[in-house]
Amino acid sequence: MGKLTMTRRTFAKMAAATAAAVGVAAPASSALAETKTGTTGAGEVKRIRSTCRGCGKMECGVWVYVQDGKVIRSEGDEAAFQSMGNHCSKGQASLQAAYHPDRLKYPMKRTNPKDSNDPGWQRITWDEAMETIGEKFSELQSKYGNETYFSMAGTSRIWSMGPYAALKQCFVSPNAIQANEICKGPRFYATKLNDYNAYSWMETVGRPRVYVQWGGASELSNYDDSCRTTVDVATRADYHILVDPRQTNLGKEADIWLPLRPGTDAAMGLGWINVVINKGLYDDLYVRKWMNAPMLVVEDEDWEPSVSDSQSTHGSKKNRLLKQSDIKEGGSNTAFMVLNELNGELTYYESNGKSVASSVTDASAADLSLSSSSSSGKLPHWEGEDWKPATAGREAQIHGLDLTGQSQGFVTDATPFIDGLYPALYTPEGGLEVTLKDGKKVHCRTVWEHLCDRVAEYTPEKVAEITGCKAEDIERAATIYATRLDPSTGYGNGGIQYMLPLEHSCNSLQTNRTMDILCGITGNMDIPGGMRGSTAGWPFFDLAMTLPSAASVKGSPDQSKIIGGDKFPMLADPKCNPSWADATSIYKTIETGQPYKLSCGIGQTGDHMNQSNSLYAYEQLKKLDFWVSIDLWETPTVGVADIVLPAAHWMELDCIRKSQGSSGSFGATCKAVEPPAEAEPDLKIVMRIFKAMGQPYCEGSTDDEKWPIDDAENVCNNIALAGFRIPEWQDYKQAFQENGPWDSKIEKPEAWGTYRRYETGWATTSDSPAAVQAVMDHPQGWDTSTGKQEIWSTVIDNYYPNDDQAIPTFREAPHGPVADPDLFEDDSSFLATTGRRIPVYFHNEHRQLPWCRELWPVPRIEMNPEDAERIGVEQGDWVWIETKEHKIREVVDLYHGIAPGVVNLEHQWWFPELKQADKGFALCGVNCLLDKDAQDPFIGTSNLRAYGVKVYKATAENSPFGNPVPCGDDGTEIIHDSSDPRLKAWAPDYEGRTKA
């Protein structure tokens, strides 16, 4: 059978014609139909199709079963192609969360001092809570300025992302501690610098031929495309490569395991690039055409970098790349110079699409000159190119999509250079001498040559010394990944699923930039199974973060005033910042009052335990004049609040959902039952806060139009659906019930259904109408100053011109065995890693759910049996884990899948069973061990792993209360056994949801 070929237009017509039929397979009967079950309830059972939020952002499709107005169980939805019917233990335990007797049900205020173990919560009305909030925040902002307010955000709980954007607009302050500073944010920002925000997502559902699992265990839990999907993809791939200090559950099935030393991921990535380049396995056309590899770097130290007035989101930046404006009066400063390999002359890529000077003479001592031909069009272009979006291509041929019913999508053909142009990756030996417009001669070499210089330091043998892996395994893994199993596709074997460990060792930005470049040079950007970014689906607005109307009566936040901007200047960049205020800097500002006073804030699912030093953070939060928490539980961070507001569970609200990752799925979370008592969805709570502050949330002149609190979900979902073929929420919800999630490849054939979107102008579009319109003004390539995927970062070059950081490099963790050897001087010394996925928990969640806690009652420290024998501990022993900052206890779990000398600690533990405000987080909370000042030099990310600890047995003699088991302040033991009767007290409370 011959290969299928078609144009993108033909594919789009085909997709539109089959949208109704191909979306998903509907069940035999209506999803809302009532079905009989064998339950003991009196009424019939309804099943409601929804989207689970039992963990972070996986968006698993589920059925929720309701009888007599109560949820009785949930199970996986077979029509959800992104999750394939999976419904993990966390998701199934959601029932216990929704009906937990300790749910927050009413607004409350503190009556005791913040140093008290009992906050003395007193129930108040919503009106009193909002009146207090409006008065206190207004008073403090009037006294100290808008920036005295800051937000805190954690993992999304449907509408709980207000601190990421909405609350910044409400309070006109740029300050927000965000969990994405140490969780996905460095990956997103690295790709934002290199190409486009969030192209760190790999299209797992696109079934990469070589599945590379780097620093994560998505078979247990992840943000997207995890669990059953990951297992299916990994086991069906031609090769499975695991890069991780510990062998994960799925890792035992891997073809190659590289158990690298924690914190050395950048060295490993640079080593892979070394192999790829030296073996000629890179995608030559992509590297030359769509990366800034052939652009020329001016190497003279006395040359002042010149500005690029970019139309990209990066804005104008100084950088050392040679531009036409450097060598000719009136030349464009966004026309980046390259050497044409075919004729030895200089030419350019115009990244802004403005008219450029027609010629440049006397460019260098070698009499190189620009061609006199020039395009005067408004689109970015190579010299002489009249660029048009690519249209030719063919339907993708992804193996295994028959299992899910997912659309194949359309793969655009890779387009060659125009005749007579082939940008050089290498300059003549010794580099290129170019004459500037002032007559000065400068020495230039290509970006690619600089990358080659950098990775030459990271041979497989050198990387073996650094990481502890075998050189032959490193070379073999890189070779398998980069050698195309099916060259006829014209693209690589798939992307890399790189995850949190790469963000946690004080080299987060450069490590993640390394991974992005590795995927780029191997031809794995925006291809089936490759790095695709976040799903382009509906809604247009992500109402979890932004607003239908950004109209503010106070103006906009001043990014230049952000806390931490003095130490990390890229945070203060109004055009190109990662969105967070550095957590450690926030806490230091509370302590010192410099550069100004931080006095108040709101936490929405956020907690102080996820970054910086948890003990330090908690002490600073207690000093605030006013703190508000929005949550489902009395968490440790709620323990320092002045006002606490009760939020709804995912089974209790309506919300449009799209896959955050690259699955292409979008659907809905649909209300199954009402929230308990006076708990409300986060959207309504945020809208109430806007009203209390006199800030409009929606368009309109009346209160009901500005703040439609009573009908918030319906109103905002309708706004979000504007432009979709099903524009009304109730109709959309019914269609979802009947058919399941939509496939963005079908619904958005250009923005998502097409691969190689950098060829068509859609690689850098989001869902907003403004972004879709902007694509017409900046169509081809990537959203960077150069318009290319940047190996040489023009943004980093701008802020750190003398630090040799524009090309990614490896940096040892500050408290690892190389940078801080004194921490590893005796037998009790270990290198700690942390953050692994646990089947029943997601970060700090679910410790109060009986099904979860009885399966995993206590935090565990994984240790190699050789180490345990050496320090005299056995399986199940409690041990102390100590740094100069603090010490905690965890239980020994012997595991041969971790190297001797390395221990794996569990993170984010606290104890809901303890009757004290801080819930005992300091007993076992791993981030209490941290050096708060150990941070990534560019974006402030905390050093959360790869640091030295002392480990020794906990005994009656060295433990408080004479008890190795951690105890609360009054001596009460934590739950540490599945038979503990306190677990029964947490059984679902169906009758008490309306009681105080």
Secondary structure, 3 states (H helix, E strand, C coil): CCCCCEEHHHHHHHHHHCHHHHCCCCCCCCCCCEECCCCCCCCCEEEEEEECCCCCCCCCEEEEEEECCEEEEEEECCCCCCCCCCCCHHHHCHHHHHCCCCCCCCCEECCCCCCCCCCCCEECCHHHHHHHHHHHHHHHHHHHCHHHEEEEECCCCCCCCHHHCHHHHHHCCCCEEEHHHCCCHHHHHHHHHHCCCCCCCECHHHCCCEEEEECCCCCCCCCCCCCHHHHHHHHHCCEEEEECCECCCHHHHCCEEECCCCCCHHHHHHHHHHHHHHCCCCCHHHHHHHECCCEEEECCCCCCCEEECCCCCCCCEEECECEHHHHCCCCCCCEEEEEECCCCCEEEEECCCCCCCCCCCCCCCCCCCCCCCCCCCCCCEECCCCCCCCCEEEECCCCCHHHCCCCCCEEECCCCCCCCCCECCCCCCCCEEEECCCCCEEEEEEHHHHHHHHHHCCCHHHHHHHHCCCHHHHHHHHHHHHCCCCHHHCCCCCCCEECHHHHCCCCHHHHHHHHHHHHHHCCCECCCCCECCCCCCCCCCCCCCCCCCCCCCCCCCCHHHCCCCCCCHHHHCCCCCCCCCCHHHHHHHHHHCCCCCCCEEEEEECCCCCCCCHHHHHHHHCCCCEEEEEECCCCCCHHHCCEEEEECCHHHCCEEEECCCCCCEEEEECCCCCCCCCCECHHHHHHHHHHHCCCCCCCCCCHHHHCCHHHHHHHHHHHHCCCCCCCCHHHHHHHHHHHCCEEHHHHCCCCCCEECHHHCCCCCCCCCHHHHHHCCCCCCCCCCCCCCECCCCHHHHHHCCCCCCCCCCCCCCCCCCCCCHHHHCCCCEEEEEECCCECCEECCECCCCHHHHHHCCCCEEEECHHHHHHHCCCCCCEEEEECCCCEEEEEEEECCCECCCEEEECCCCCCCCCCCCCCCHHHHCHHHHCCCCCECCCCCCECCCCEEEEEEECCCCCCHHHCCCCECCCCCECCCCCCCHHHHHHCCCCCCCCCC
